[in-house]
Amino acid sequence: MIGWRQAVVESDCRAVRDLVAATGFFSAEEIAVAEELVAEAAAKGADSDYLFLFAEAADGDLRGYSCFGRIPATQSSFDLYWIAVAPEEQGRGLGREIIGRSEKIAADLGGTRMFVDTAGREQYAPTRAFYERMGYEVAAWIDDFYAPGDAKVVYAKALGAAA
């Protein structure tokens, strides 16, 4: 049974770091950024620009999470900055539920579009396929963005009434 919460607590910093590292997809720098965003949200509370959704097992163990928020200087566009699911939970629908719930929260806050960036290298083919199954469409493909041979792929999806 999965429990859901949005409030960020200090212990989420380590839990998110460990979860993101366990996926095997992210560099040490990226893992540090994921942890840093949680720490900022824990410190700033309601003043943070980042929203979180945590999926936890009954024992409180983090099974997945998302970090998203309104894109600065836009009226109603949101970015899905992070989504990660524990490796043993992948393929069971938890990622689908996390992204769907995150989209609903964004829509309830007036969001009309959600954007998500990912890498173009082969390792990320399953990630790109996941976004496409969730109704996201490629809005941009920027070659050699992250590194030579590693493109930035930007996906977009209409939310709420716009969907």
Secondary structure, DSSP 8 states (H G I E B T S, - for coil): --EEE----TTHHHHHHHHHHHTS-S-HHHHHHHHHHHHHHHHHGGG-S-EEEEEE-TTS-EEEEEEEEE-TT-SSEEEEEEEEE-GGGTTTTHHHHHHHHHHHHHHHTT--EEEEEEE-SGGGHHHHHHHHHTT-EEEEEEEEEEETTEEEEEEEEE-GGG-
